[in-house]
Amino acid sequence: MQSRDAVADEGRGANSELSQMMRGGRSFSGRERNCFFLNTGASIDAAGRFANISAVSGLDYPDDGRAVVLTDWDNDGDVDMWISNRNAPRLRLMRNDSPAGNHFLALRLEGNGKTTNRDAIGARVEVVVSSQPSEKRQLKSIKTLRAGEGYLAQSSKWLHFGLGSTKAIEKVVVRWPDGRIEQFTGIISDRRYRLIQGSGEAREIDIPKRET
């Protein structure tokens, strides 16, 4: 059995090594590469599995990443990534340059400031798109507006919906944090709108592309 003094000395030695490691900027995880997984869909063949496309995506840097923030940084209609890391570079911008052709919708919510916070944090948004006559159910995409996105990070308060080849939007339904439900219509794809609680009107916002 070890004496108390021996245990204390061992603890001080471990703390000293940890302190030296932190001052030297070394990684806790041993430079694990970033991982990126693709949802293969709900088909029978996909079986609910995810495909590891880390290498082909170009995201598998050994940066010891801590958080990923999603935002349409260059305002071109697709989602880009800011990644914060333990190692250098501390910040990395991954700009999405995928070929254009799919459709999108971007929404910015504003609460009434009384029963709902102004940023509308906690709101749940459903985008219902027009389905084919053969479809027996409505096709919808659902997102929740959150105040945090991983460790010390927050994504844009814009809610970005990728619509794929679908262009026609039937309606947008917002469940505000105070429980009230509001429906917005007359919304066109490939545009950006501000949805203000209680207005019932989707106000289009024109944002020019940003040179990066």
N, C-alpha and C positions, 0 to 999 in steps of 0.2 A: 504494500500500500504506500502511496505517496504522502509525504507530509504536507501540511497546509502551506508551508513556505515554498515547497517545490511546485505545488499547483499554482501559487500566486506568481512565481517566477515564469512559469510556462505561459500563464495568461498575459503577463506583461510583454513577453517575447512575441506572442501572436499579435497583440495590439500594435507593437512596433513594426512588424512586418506589414500589417494592414495599412498603417499610416504611411509607410514608405511607398507601398503600392499605389495608394491614392495620390500622393504627391507626384509620383512619376507618371501619372495619367494612364496607368495600366488598366486593362479590362478585367472585370469580375468574371465574365463568362467565357473568356478565352477566345475572343474574336469570332463568335458565331456569325455565320453569314445570314443576311436577311432572307426571309422566306416569303413567297407570294403564291397564293393558291387560287385556282379558278373553279368557281361553282359550275359543275357540268350539267346542271339542270335537273328537272324532275322526271325525265323520261325513264322508262323501264331499264333501258341500257345503262343510263347514268347511275341508277340505283342510289341517288343521293350522295355520291362521292365527290371529292374535290381533287383536282389535278394539280400537282406541284409544277408550276411554270416559272420558278424562281430564276433560273438561268436565262431562259429565252426572253423573259420580261426585262432583263437588264437591271433588276433591283437587288440582286444577290451580292451586295457589297459587304465586306467584313467590317462594318462600321460599328458593331455593337449598338444597334439602334435602340432608342428609348421610346419614341412616339412618332406617329404618322398623322399629319394633318391634311385633310382633303379640301381642296378649293379649286375653282376654275380661275387660276392665277392670271392667265393671259386672255380671259374672256372670249375664248373661241368655241365654247359650247361643250367642252369635255373636261373631265376632272383631272387636275394635276396633284402632285404630292409634295409636301415639305416634310422632310425626315430629320428629326433631331437625334444626335448620336453621342455616345460616351467618348468615342475616339474622334480624331480629326477625319474629315471636316465635321464640325459640330452641327452644321446645318447643311442639308443637301436638297436642292430643288430638282424634282423629277418631272419634267414637262411632258405631258401626254401629246405625242405627235402622231397618234393613230390616224389612219386615213379617214377623211370626213365622209359622210353619207348617211349616218344614223341621225335620229332626231332627239331632242332634249327639251326639258322644261326646267326653269329655275325660278324659285319662289322665295321671297323675303317676307316674313311675317312681322306684324306689329300688334301687340296687345293694347287694350284700352287704358292701361295704367291704373285701373281701379280694382277690378276683379281678376285681372290678368296682368302679369308683369309686361313691361313695354317690349322686351325682347322675345316674348311669347315662348320662353323656355318651358318645355314640357308639352307643347302642342303636338298633336298627331295629325298627319296630313295623308289623305288618300287621293291619288290621281287616278281617275277612272277613264280608260281609253275606249274608243269604239271597237267593238268586237265583230268578228265575221258572223254572217247569218247562221253558220253551222255551230257556232259556239253557244253553249247553253248557260254560260255564266259570264259575269262581267269580269274584264281583265283590269286589275288595279295594281298600283305600286304604292307602298306605304312606307313613310319615314316619320321619325320622331325627332323634334328639335331638342338637342342636348346642350348642356353647358360645358361639357368636358369630353375629351377624346384621347384617352390614354394618359400617360404620365406627364404632368405639367404642360398639357397641350389642349387646344380647342380648335376644331375645324371651323370653317366659315359658317356664319349664321344663314347663308343662302342654302336652301334645300334644293339639291340638284337631282333631277330624275332623268335617267337614260331611258328613252322610249324605243330604241332600236329602229325597226322599219315602220313602226306605227306612227301615224302623223295626226290623226283626228283625236281630240280630247273631248269627252262628254262633259265632265265636271271635275271640280276639285272640292273635296269635303274636308273641312278643318274641325277637329275637336279641340277647342281651346283649353288651356289648363284649368279654367273654372268650370269645365264640364259642358259648356254651351257648344252646340254644333252649328256650323255655318257652311253654306254651299255657294260656290262661285262657278259661274258659267261664262261662255263667250271667250274662253282661253284658247290661244293658238300655240302650237308647238314651235320650238326653236326661238322662243322669246323669254323675257324675264318680266316678272310681275311682283308688285307689292300687294299683299293681302292685309288689309287693316280690319281688325275686329269690329264687327257691327256695321260695316259699310256695305257689305254684300257686293262690292265691286272690286274687280281685279284691275289694278292700275299698272299699265305697261311702263317699264323702265328701259331706257335706251342707254346701254353702256358700250362705249367703243372698245375695240380690241386693244390690248396692252402689248407694247413691244417689250420683249424679254431678251 
